[in-house]
Amino acid sequence: MFDEVIAMNNYTIKHPTSIGRDYMVEKFNQVFNMNRTYVFFKNKHDELKKSYKGWKFLTHKTGISVDPKTSMIFAYDVWWREREFVSTHNFSTYQNKF
Protein backbone atom coordinates (compact mmCIF):
# COMPACT_ATOMS: atom_id res chain seq x y z
CA MET A 1 0.00 0.00 0.00
CA PHE A 2 2.88 2.37 0.82
CA ASP A 3 4.36 1.79 -2.65
CA GLU A 4 0.97 2.52 -4.21
CA VAL A 5 0.76 5.84 -2.36
CA ILE A 6 4.31 6.78 -3.33
CA ALA A 7 3.55 6.03 -7.00
CA MET A 8 0.21 7.84 -6.82
CA ASN A 9 1.87 11.05 -5.67
CA ASN A 10 5.06 10.69 -7.72
CA TYR A 11 6.96 11.19 -4.45
CA THR A 12 10.16 9.26 -3.94
CA ILE A 13 11.69 10.60 -0.70
CA LYS A 14 10.96 8.99 2.70
CA HIS A 15 7.26 9.75 3.30
CA PRO A 16 4.25 10.44 1.07
CA THR A 17 2.47 13.77 0.78
CA SER A 18 -0.49 14.62 3.02
CA ILE A 19 -2.91 13.40 0.34
CA GLY A 20 -1.01 10.12 0.13
CA ARG A 21 -0.93 9.76 3.90
CA ASP A 22 -4.68 10.31 4.17
CA TYR A 23 -5.33 7.80 1.38
CA MET A 24 -3.07 5.16 2.94
CA VAL A 25 -4.58 5.55 6.42
CA GLU A 26 -8.14 5.48 5.05
CA LYS A 27 -7.51 2.33 2.96
CA PHE A 28 -5.78 0.56 5.85
CA ASN A 29 -8.57 1.40 8.29
CA GLN A 30 -11.21 0.20 5.80
CA VAL A 31 -9.48 -3.09 5.03
CA PHE A 32 -8.60 -3.99 8.63
CA ASN A 33 -11.55 -2.28 10.33
CA MET A 34 -9.24 -0.27 12.58
CA ASN A 35 -8.84 3.36 13.52
CA ARG A 36 -5.15 4.19 13.03
CA THR A 37 -3.50 7.52 12.29
CA TYR A 38 -0.44 8.19 10.16
CA VAL A 39 1.66 8.43 13.33
CA PHE A 40 1.19 4.66 13.70
CA PHE A 41 2.73 4.08 10.26
CA LYS A 42 5.53 6.58 10.77
CA ASN A 43 6.51 5.02 14.10
CA LYS A 44 6.51 1.54 12.58
CA HIS A 45 8.62 2.78 9.65
CA ASP A 46 11.12 4.39 12.02
CA GLU A 47 11.28 1.24 14.15
CA LEU A 48 11.94 -0.99 11.13
CA LYS A 49 14.54 1.44 9.79
CA LYS A 50 16.43 1.38 13.10
CA SER A 51 16.32 -2.42 13.20
CA TYR A 52 17.53 -2.63 9.58
CA LYS A 53 20.47 -0.32 10.31
CA GLY A 54 21.53 -2.60 13.18
CA TRP A 55 21.21 -5.69 11.02
CA LYS A 56 23.13 -4.04 8.18
CA PHE A 57 25.94 -3.02 10.54
CA LEU A 58 26.25 -6.55 11.92
CA THR A 59 26.28 -8.24 8.53
CA HIS A 60 28.44 -5.79 6.59
CA LYS A 61 30.85 -4.25 9.08
CA THR A 62 31.65 -7.20 11.34
CA GLY A 63 32.16 -10.06 8.93
CA ILE A 64 29.56 -12.37 10.43
CA SER A 65 27.05 -14.00 8.11
CA VAL A 66 23.37 -14.78 7.80
CA ASP A 67 21.96 -18.29 7.53
CA PRO A 68 20.26 -18.34 4.09
CA LYS A 69 17.57 -20.81 5.20
CA THR A 70 16.44 -19.10 8.40
CA SER A 71 17.70 -15.52 7.82
CA MET A 72 19.18 -15.60 11.33
CA ILE A 73 22.51 -14.06 12.25
CA PHE A 74 24.74 -16.61 13.94
CA ALA A 75 27.76 -15.89 16.10
CA TYR A 76 29.32 -17.75 18.98
CA ASP A 77 29.10 -16.33 22.51
CA VAL A 78 32.85 -15.72 22.43
CA TRP A 79 32.41 -13.44 19.43
CA TRP A 80 29.74 -11.39 21.23
CA ARG A 81 31.85 -11.11 24.40
CA GLU A 82 35.04 -10.10 22.57
CA ARG A 83 33.38 -7.21 20.79
CA GLU A 84 30.84 -6.28 23.48
CA PHE A 85 28.29 -5.28 20.84
CA VAL A 86 25.40 -6.53 22.92
CA SER A 87 25.97 -4.10 25.76
CA THR A 88 27.42 -1.11 23.90
CA HIS A 89 25.26 -1.10 20.76
CA ASN A 90 22.12 -2.86 22.03
CA PHE A 91 22.15 -5.60 19.38
CA SER A 92 20.86 -8.24 21.79
CA THR A 93 17.82 -8.82 19.57
CA TYR A 94 20.14 -10.24 16.91
CA GLN A 95 22.13 -12.48 19.22
CA ASN A 96 21.61 -16.21 18.79
CA LYS A 97 23.26 -18.49 21.35
CA PHE A 98 24.65 -21.91 20.54
A tleap script that builds the chain and sets N, CA, C and O, in Angstrom:
source leaprc.protein.ff14SB
mol = sequence {
  NMET PHE ASP GLU VAL ILE ALA MET ASN ASN
  TYR THR ILE LYS HIE PRO THR SER ILE GLY
  ARG ASP TYR MET VAL GLU LYS PHE ASN GLN
  VAL PHE ASN MET ASN ARG THR TYR VAL PHE
  PHE LYS ASN LYS HIE ASP GLU LEU LYS LYS
  SER TYR LYS GLY TRP LYS PHE LEU THR HIE
  LYS THR GLY ILE SER VAL ASP PRO LYS THR
  SER MET ILE PHE ALA TYR ASP VAL TRP TRP
  ARG GLU ARG GLU PHE VAL SER THR HIE ASN
  PHE SER THR TYR GLN ASN LYS CPHE
}
set mol.1.N position { 0.826 -1.179 0.000 }
set mol.1.CA position { 0.000 0.000 0.000 }
set mol.1.C position { 0.878 1.255 0.000 }
set mol.1.O position { 0.565 2.237 -0.673 }
set mol.2.N position { 1.978 1.217 0.757 }
set mol.2.CA position { 2.881 2.367 0.820 }
set mol.2.C position { 3.443 2.667 -0.573 }
set mol.2.O position { 3.521 3.826 -0.981 }
set mol.3.N position { 3.831 1.618 -1.295 }
set mol.3.CA position { 4.359 1.794 -2.649 }
set mol.3.C position { 3.307 2.395 -3.574 }
set mol.3.O position { 3.623 3.221 -4.429 }
set mol.4.N position { 2.073 1.983 -3.401 }
set mol.4.CA position { 0.970 2.515 -4.210 }
set mol.4.C position { 0.805 4.014 -3.961 }
set mol.4.O position { 0.595 4.782 -4.900 }
set mol.5.N position { 0.897 4.425 -2.711 }
set mol.5.CA position { 0.756 5.840 -2.361 }
set mol.5.C position { 1.924 6.649 -2.912 }
set mol.5.O position { 1.736 7.749 -3.431 }
set mol.6.N position { 3.127 6.100 -2.796 }
set mol.6.CA position { 4.309 6.783 -3.330 }
set mol.6.C position { 4.156 6.978 -4.833 }
set mol.6.O position { 4.420 8.066 -5.345 }
set mol.7.N position { 3.730 5.932 -5.549 }
set mol.7.CA position { 3.545 6.026 -7.000 }
set mol.7.C position { 2.411 6.988 -7.347 }
set mol.7.O position { 2.498 7.717 -8.335 }
set mol.8.N position { 1.364 6.993 -6.555 }
set mol.8.CA position { 0.211 7.842 -6.818 }
set mol.8.C position { 0.586 9.325 -6.765 }
set mol.8.O position { 0.069 10.137 -7.532 }
set mol.9.N position { 1.491 9.661 -5.849 }
set mol.9.CA position { 1.873 11.055 -5.669 }
set mol.9.C position { 3.178 11.426 -6.359 }
set mol.9.O position { 3.625 12.570 -6.275 }
set mol.10.N position { 3.796 10.452 -7.047 }
set mol.10.CA position { 5.063 10.692 -7.717 }
set mol.10.C position { 6.080 11.267 -6.727 }
set mol.10.O position { 6.810 12.206 -7.047 }
set mol.11.N position { 6.118 10.698 -5.533 }
set mol.11.CA position { 6.959 11.191 -4.452 }
set mol.11.C position { 7.912 10.088 -4.065 }
set mol.11.O position { 7.470 9.000 -3.697 }
set mol.12.N position { 9.205 10.331 -4.135 }
set mol.12.CA position { 10.164 9.264 -3.936 }
set mol.12.C position { 11.006 9.377 -2.674 }
set mol.12.O position { 11.810 8.483 -2.413 }
set mol.13.N position { 10.861 10.427 -1.882 }
set mol.13.CA position { 11.690 10.598 -0.697 }
set mol.13.C position { 10.888 10.244 0.558 }
set mol.13.O position { 9.778 10.740 0.753 }
set mol.14.N position { 11.446 9.400 1.390 }
set mol.14.CA position { 10.965 8.993 2.705 }
set mol.14.C position { 9.463 8.804 2.889 }
set mol.14.O position { 9.012 7.662 2.974 }
set mol.15.N position { 8.676 9.862 2.954 }
set mol.15.CA position { 7.261 9.746 3.303 }
set mol.15.C position { 6.381 10.384 2.234 }
set mol.15.O position { 6.806 11.320 1.556 }
set mol.16.N position { 5.158 9.880 2.081 }
set mol.16.CA position { 4.249 10.438 1.074 }
set mol.16.C position { 3.709 11.819 1.477 }
set mol.16.O position { 3.868 12.263 2.614 }
set mol.17.N position { 3.077 12.467 0.521 }
set mol.17.CA position { 2.472 13.771 0.778 }
set mol.17.C position { 1.261 13.601 1.689 }
set mol.17.O position { 0.870 12.475 1.997 }
set mol.18.N position { 0.669 14.702 2.119 }
set mol.18.CA position { -0.487 14.620 3.025 }
set mol.18.C position { -1.661 13.909 2.359 }
set mol.18.O position { -2.402 13.186 3.025 }
set mol.19.N position { -1.838 14.104 1.063 }
set mol.19.CA position { -2.909 13.401 0.339 }
set mol.19.C position { -2.635 11.902 0.356 }
set mol.19.O position { -3.539 11.101 0.594 }
set mol.20.N position { -1.398 11.533 0.105 }
set mol.20.CA position { -1.013 10.119 0.130 }
set mol.20.C position { -1.160 9.509 1.504 }
set mol.20.O position { -1.610 8.371 1.637 }
set mol.21.N position { -0.784 10.256 2.529 }
set mol.21.CA position { -0.930 9.762 3.905 }
set mol.21.C position { -2.395 9.507 4.234 }
set mol.21.O position { -2.745 8.462 4.782 }
set mol.22.N position { -3.247 10.468 3.894 }
set mol.22.CA position { -4.679 10.311 4.168 }
set mol.22.C position { -5.249 9.103 3.440 }
set mol.22.O position { -6.036 8.344 4.006 }
set mol.23.N position { -4.856 8.926 2.195 }
set mol.23.CA position { -5.330 7.797 1.382 }
set mol.23.C position { -4.883 6.472 2.008 }
set mol.23.O position { -5.680 5.544 2.146 }
set mol.24.N position { -3.613 6.391 2.381 }
set mol.24.CA position { -3.074 5.162 2.943 }
set mol.24.C position { -3.764 4.809 4.259 }
set mol.24.O position { -4.130 3.654 4.477 }
set mol.25.N position { -3.940 5.785 5.125 }
set mol.25.CA position { -4.581 5.547 6.420 }
set mol.25.C position { -6.038 5.124 6.218 }
set mol.25.O position { -6.515 4.195 6.869 }
set mol.26.N position { -6.738 5.810 5.314 }
set mol.26.CA position { -8.144 5.482 5.049 }
set mol.26.C position { -8.282 4.058 4.520 }
set mol.26.O position { -9.136 3.305 4.988 }
set mol.27.N position { -7.444 3.680 3.541 }
set mol.27.CA position { -7.515 2.331 2.964 }
set mol.27.C position { -7.198 1.272 4.013 }
set mol.27.O position { -7.888 0.256 4.099 }
set mol.28.N position { -6.159 1.503 4.810 }
set mol.28.CA position { -5.779 0.559 5.849 }
set mol.28.C position { -6.918 0.367 6.844 }
set mol.28.O position { -7.277 -0.761 7.182 }
set mol.29.N position { -7.481 1.477 7.307 }
set mol.29.CA position { -8.567 1.397 8.285 }
set mol.29.C position { -9.794 0.692 7.721 }
set mol.29.O position { -10.483 -0.020 8.451 }
set mol.30.N position { -10.077 0.880 6.430 }
set mol.30.CA position { -11.211 0.199 5.801 }
set mol.30.C position { -10.963 -1.305 5.715 }
set mol.30.O position { -11.828 -2.106 6.070 }
set mol.31.N position { -9.781 -1.678 5.243 }
set mol.31.CA position { -9.477 -3.094 5.028 }
set mol.31.C position { -9.414 -3.862 6.348 }
set mol.31.O position { -9.921 -4.981 6.436 }
set mol.32.N position { -8.802 -3.277 7.366 }
set mol.32.CA position { -8.602 -3.988 8.626 }
set mol.32.C position { -9.568 -3.573 9.723 }
set mol.32.O position { -9.442 -4.017 10.864 }
set mol.33.N position { -10.529 -2.728 9.385 }
set mol.33.CA position { -11.547 -2.285 10.333 }
set mol.33.C position { -10.911 -1.764 11.628 }
set mol.33.O position { -11.280 -2.165 12.731 }
set mol.34.N position { -9.946 -0.860 11.452 }
set mol.34.CA position { -9.240 -0.268 12.582 }
set mol.34.C position { -9.334 1.248 12.487 }
set mol.34.O position { -9.839 1.796 11.507 }
set mol.35.N position { -8.845 1.903 13.510 }
set mol.35.CA position { -8.842 3.356 13.524 }
set mol.35.C position { -7.427 3.852 13.845 }
set mol.35.O position { -7.158 4.299 14.960 }
set mol.36.N position { -6.537 3.769 12.873 }
set mol.36.CA position { -5.146 4.188 13.030 }
set mol.36.C position { -4.930 5.557 12.410 }
set mol.36.O position { -5.681 5.982 11.532 }
set mol.37.N position { -3.904 6.236 12.873 }
set mol.37.CA position { -3.502 7.517 12.288 }
set mol.37.C position { -2.162 7.302 11.579 }
set mol.37.O position { -1.561 6.233 11.683 }
set mol.38.N position { -1.705 8.318 10.865 }
set mol.38.CA position { -0.440 8.189 10.155 }
set mol.38.C position { 0.737 8.047 11.121 }
set mol.38.O position { 1.767 7.478 10.761 }
set mol.39.N position { 0.593 8.554 12.329 }
set mol.39.CA position { 1.659 8.431 13.328 }
set mol.39.C position { 1.997 6.963 13.566 }
set mol.39.O position { 3.165 6.621 13.753 }
set mol.40.N position { 0.992 6.096 13.562 }
set mol.40.CA position { 1.189 4.657 13.704 }
set mol.40.C position { 2.134 4.142 12.621 }
set mol.40.O position { 3.066 3.397 12.922 }
set mol.41.N position { 1.908 4.528 11.371 }
set mol.41.CA position { 2.726 4.078 10.259 }
set mol.41.C position { 4.129 4.665 10.314 }
set mol.41.O position { 5.107 3.974 10.030 }
set mol.42.N position { 4.229 5.931 10.677 }
set mol.42.CA position { 5.535 6.580 10.765 }
set mol.42.C position { 6.383 5.939 11.864 }
set mol.42.O position { 7.574 5.698 11.670 }
set mol.43.N position { 5.772 5.666 13.009 }
set mol.43.CA position { 6.506 5.024 14.100 }
set mol.43.C position { 6.985 3.634 13.704 }
set mol.43.O position { 8.118 3.257 14.004 }
set mol.44.N position { 6.132 2.877 13.034 }
set mol.44.CA position { 6.511 1.535 12.581 }
set mol.44.C position { 7.646 1.626 11.561 }
set mol.44.O position { 8.587 0.835 11.609 }
set mol.45.N position { 7.560 2.580 10.648 }
set mol.45.CA position { 8.615 2.782 9.647 }
set mol.45.C position { 9.937 3.114 10.325 }
set mol.45.O position { 10.974 2.561 9.961 }
set mol.46.N position { 9.912 4.004 11.298 }
set mol.46.CA position { 11.125 4.391 12.015 }
set mol.46.C position { 11.710 3.214 12.791 }
set mol.46.O position { 12.928 3.040 12.838 }
set mol.47.N position { 10.845 2.411 13.396 }
set mol.47.CA position { 11.280 1.237 14.151 }
set mol.47.C position { 11.962 0.227 13.230 }
set mol.47.O position { 13.025 -0.299 13.560 }
set mol.48.N position { 11.354 -0.040 12.084 }
set mol.48.CA position { 11.938 -0.986 11.134 }
set mol.48.C position { 13.246 -0.465 10.553 }
set mol.48.O position { 14.179 -1.235 10.324 }
set mol.49.N position { 13.312 0.825 10.317 }
set mol.49.CA position { 14.535 1.438 9.788 }
set mol.49.C position { 15.689 1.287 10.785 }
set mol.49.O position { 16.812 0.969 10.394 }
set mol.50.N position { 15.411 1.515 12.061 }
set mol.50.CA position { 16.425 1.376 13.100 }
set mol.50.C position { 16.904 -0.071 13.190 }
set mol.50.O position { 18.103 -0.329 13.298 }
set mol.51.N position { 15.975 -0.998 13.147 }
set mol.51.CA position { 16.318 -2.416 13.195 }
set mol.51.C position { 17.157 -2.820 11.980 }
set mol.51.O position { 18.122 -3.573 12.108 }
set mol.52.N position { 16.785 -2.320 10.811 }
set mol.52.CA position { 17.525 -2.634 9.583 }
set mol.52.C position { 18.949 -2.090 9.649 }
set mol.52.O position { 19.883 -2.759 9.206 }
set mol.53.N position { 19.130 -0.893 10.190 }
set mol.53.CA position { 20.472 -0.321 10.309 }
set mol.53.C position { 21.343 -1.189 11.212 }
set mol.53.O position { 22.522 -1.390 10.918 }
set mol.54.N position { 20.787 -1.704 12.301 }
set mol.54.CA position { 21.530 -2.603 13.180 }
set mol.54.C position { 21.908 -3.888 12.488 }
set mol.54.O position { 23.041 -4.354 12.604 }
set mol.55.N position { 20.958 -4.466 11.761 }
set mol.55.CA position { 21.211 -5.692 11.017 }
set mol.55.C position { 22.273 -5.455 9.949 }
set mol.55.O position { 23.177 -6.273 9.778 }
set mol.56.N position { 22.170 -4.359 9.246 }
set mol.56.CA position { 23.127 -4.045 8.179 }
set mol.56.C position { 24.532 -3.875 8.755 }
set mol.56.O position { 25.504 -4.357 8.173 }
set mol.57.N position { 24.645 -3.190 9.898 }
set mol.57.CA position { 25.945 -3.024 10.536 }
set mol.57.C position { 26.539 -4.382 10.887 }
set mol.57.O position { 27.706 -4.646 10.596 }
set mol.58.N position { 25.741 -5.243 11.511 }
set mol.58.CA position { 26.250 -6.553 11.921 }
set mol.58.C position { 26.693 -7.404 10.738 }
set mol.58.O position { 27.713 -8.090 10.819 }
set mol.59.N position { 25.954 -7.371 9.659 }
set mol.59.CA position { 26.283 -8.243 8.534 }
set mol.59.C position { 27.345 -7.675 7.616 }
set mol.59.O position { 28.055 -8.446 6.970 }
set mol.60.N position { 27.486 -6.368 7.528 }
set mol.60.CA position { 28.440 -5.792 6.585 }
set mol.60.C position { 29.731 -5.293 7.225 }
set mol.60.O position { 30.780 -5.324 6.581 }
set mol.61.N position { 29.684 -4.848 8.437 }
set mol.61.CA position { 30.853 -4.251 9.080 }
set mol.61.C position { 31.613 -5.198 9.987 }
set mol.61.O position { 32.759 -4.918 10.341 }
set mol.62.N position { 31.008 -6.314 10.374 }
set mol.62.CA position { 31.648 -7.195 11.344 }
set mol.62.C position { 32.163 -8.485 10.746 }
set mol.62.O position { 32.985 -9.164 11.362 }
set mol.63.N position { 31.700 -8.838 9.564 }
set mol.63.CA position { 32.162 -10.062 8.929 }
set mol.63.C position { 31.364 -11.304 9.282 }
set mol.63.O position { 31.652 -12.380 8.759 }
set mol.64.N position { 30.371 -11.190 10.151 }
set mol.64.CA position { 29.556 -12.370 10.426 }
set mol.64.C position { 28.546 -12.547 9.304 }
set mol.64.O position { 28.327 -11.633 8.509 }
set mol.65.N position { 27.936 -13.713 9.241 }
set mol.65.CA position { 27.055 -13.999 8.107 }
set mol.65.C position { 25.642 -14.332 8.557 }
set mol.65.O position { 25.354 -14.453 9.747 }
set mol.66.N position { 24.777 -14.475 7.572 }
set mol.66.CA position { 23.368 -14.780 7.800 }
set mol.66.C position { 23.084 -16.161 7.231 }
set mol.66.O position { 23.505 -16.484 6.120 }
set mol.67.N position { 22.365 -16.973 8.003 }
set mol.67.CA position { 21.961 -18.289 7.526 }
set mol.67.C position { 20.934 -18.096 6.423 }
set mol.67.O position { 19.886 -17.502 6.676 }
set mol.68.N position { 21.192 -18.577 5.197 }
set mol.68.CA position { 20.262 -18.342 4.087 }
set mol.68.C position { 18.907 -19.023 4.238 }
set mol.68.O position { 17.927 -18.580 3.640 }
set mol.69.N position { 18.836 -20.095 5.030 }
set mol.69.CA position { 17.567 -20.808 5.199 }
set mol.69.C position { 16.665 -20.137 6.227 }
set mol.69.O position { 15.451 -20.061 6.036 }
set mol.70.N position { 17.256 -19.651 7.316 }
set mol.70.CA position { 16.442 -19.096 8.398 }
set mol.70.C position { 16.521 -17.576 8.496 }
set mol.70.O position { 15.738 -16.964 9.223 }
set mol.71.N position { 17.456 -16.961 7.775 }
set mol.71.CA position { 17.696 -15.517 7.820 }
set mol.71.C position { 18.121 -15.048 9.208 }
set mol.71.O position { 17.918 -13.886 9.559 }
set mol.72.N position { 18.701 -15.932 9.987 }
set mol.72.CA position { 19.183 -15.602 11.326 }
set mol.72.C position { 20.673 -15.317 11.287 }
set mol.72.O position { 21.418 -15.941 10.531 }
set mol.73.N position { 21.097 -14.369 12.108 }
set mol.73.CA position { 22.508 -14.057 12.247 }
set mol.73.C position { 23.070 -14.968 13.329 }
set mol.73.O position { 22.554 -15.013 14.446 }
set mol.74.N position { 24.133 -15.694 12.990 }
set mol.74.CA position { 24.739 -16.612 13.942 }
set mol.74.C position { 26.141 -16.164 14.301 }
set mol.74.O position { 26.946 -15.825 13.433 }
set mol.75.N position { 26.420 -16.168 15.591 }
set mol.75.CA position { 27.758 -15.886 16.098 }
set mol.75.C position { 27.888 -16.581 17.446 }
set mol.75.O position { 26.931 -16.657 18.217 }
set mol.76.N position { 29.076 -17.081 17.714 }
set mol.76.CA position { 29.322 -17.748 18.981 }
set mol.76.C position { 29.353 -16.732 20.112 }
set mol.76.O position { 29.612 -15.549 19.892 }
set mol.77.N position { 29.085 -17.207 21.332 }
set mol.77.CA position { 29.099 -16.330 22.506 }
set mol.77.C position { 30.442 -15.625 22.666 }
set mol.77.O position { 30.494 -14.472 23.093 }
set mol.78.N position { 31.516 -16.311 22.329 }
set mol.78.CA position { 32.850 -15.717 22.428 }
set mol.78.C position { 32.936 -14.478 21.548 }
set mol.78.O position { 33.499 -13.458 21.945 }
set mol.79.N position { 32.382 -14.576 20.370 }
set mol.79.CA position { 32.408 -13.443 19.430 }
set mol.79.C position { 31.691 -12.247 20.039 }
set mol.79.O position { 32.197 -11.126 19.986 }
set mol.80.N position { 30.508 -12.478 20.622 }
set mol.80.CA position { 29.739 -11.385 21.229 }
set mol.80.C position { 30.505 -10.770 22.403 }
set mol.80.O position { 30.536 -9.549 22.552 }
set mol.81.N position { 31.125 -11.618 23.241 }
set mol.81.CA position { 31.852 -11.109 24.402 }
set mol.81.C position { 33.088 -10.307 23.991 }
set mol.81.O position { 33.367 -9.258 24.573 }
set mol.82.N position { 33.818 -10.789 23.003 }
set mol.82.CA position { 35.038 -10.099 22.571 }
set mol.82.C position { 34.745 -8.691 22.076 }
set mol.82.O position { 35.523 -7.775 22.341 }
set mol.83.N position { 33.683 -8.505 21.391 }
set mol.83.CA position { 33.377 -7.212 20.790 }
set mol.83.C position { 32.442 -6.357 21.630 }
set mol.83.O position { 32.342 -5.149 21.416 }
set mol.84.N position { 31.758 -6.977 22.585 }
set mol.84.CA position { 30.841 -6.284 23.485 }
set mol.84.C position { 29.782 -5.468 22.751 }
set mol.84.O position { 29.379 -4.402 23.216 }
set mol.85.N position { 29.333 -5.972 21.601 }
set mol.85.CA position { 28.290 -5.277 20.843 }
set mol.85.C position { 26.957 -5.303 21.577 }
set mol.85.O position { 26.182 -4.349 21.507 }
set mol.86.N position { 26.699 -6.381 22.269 }
set mol.86.CA position { 25.398 -6.534 22.920 }
set mol.86.C position { 25.165 -5.421 23.927 }
set mol.86.O position { 24.078 -4.845 23.975 }
set mol.87.N position { 26.172 -5.113 24.729 }
set mol.87.CA position { 25.966 -4.101 25.761 }
set mol.87.C position { 26.185 -2.677 25.257 }
set mol.87.O position { 25.508 -1.755 25.712 }
set mol.88.N position { 27.122 -2.479 24.321 }
set mol.88.CA position { 27.424 -1.112 23.897 }
set mol.88.C position { 26.557 -0.618 22.756 }
set mol.88.O position { 26.332 0.586 22.633 }
set mol.89.N position { 26.060 -1.527 21.913 }
set mol.89.CA position { 25.261 -1.103 20.764 }
set mol.89.C position { 23.835 -1.633 20.790 }
set mol.89.O position { 23.069 -1.406 19.853 }
set mol.90.N position { 23.477 -2.336 21.854 }
set mol.90.CA position { 22.123 -2.856 22.029 }
set mol.90.C position { 21.668 -3.714 20.850 }
set mol.90.O position { 20.583 -3.507 20.308 }
set mol.91.N position { 22.502 -4.678 20.455 }
set mol.91.CA position { 22.154 -5.600 19.383 }
set mol.91.C position { 21.701 -6.950 19.925 }
set mol.91.O position { 21.764 -7.954 19.214 }
set mol.92.N position { 21.243 -6.987 21.183 }
set mol.92.CA position { 20.857 -8.239 21.793 }
set mol.92.C position { 19.726 -8.935 21.051 }
set mol.92.O position { 19.586 -10.154 21.155 }
set mol.93.N position { 18.924 -8.199 20.314 }
set mol.93.CA position { 17.824 -8.818 19.572 }
set mol.93.C position { 18.337 -9.686 18.436 }
set mol.93.O position { 17.613 -10.555 17.950 }
set mol.94.N position { 19.581 -9.463 18.002 }
set mol.94.CA position { 20.143 -10.244 16.906 }
set mol.94.C position { 20.978 -11.419 17.400 }
set mol.94.O position { 21.371 -12.277 16.609 }
set mol.95.N position { 21.248 -11.463 18.689 }
set mol.95.CA position { 22.133 -12.481 19.224 }
set mol.95.C position { 21.427 -13.837 19.247 }
set mol.95.O position { 20.291 -13.956 19.706 }
set mol.96.N position { 22.120 -14.842 18.748 }
set mol.96.CA position { 21.606 -16.211 18.789 }
set mol.96.C position { 22.656 -17.077 19.474 }
set mol.96.O position { 23.787 -17.171 18.998 }
set mol.97.N position { 22.297 -17.703 20.575 }
set mol.97.CA position { 23.263 -18.488 21.348 }
set mol.97.C position { 23.282 -19.927 20.866 }
set mol.97.O position { 22.259 -20.496 20.485 }
set mol.98.N position { 24.491 -20.503 20.896 }
set mol.98.CA position { 24.654 -21.915 20.540 }
set mol.98.C position { 24.671 -22.747 21.787 }
set mol.98.O position { 24.800 -23.969 21.711 }
savepdb mol mol.pdb
quit
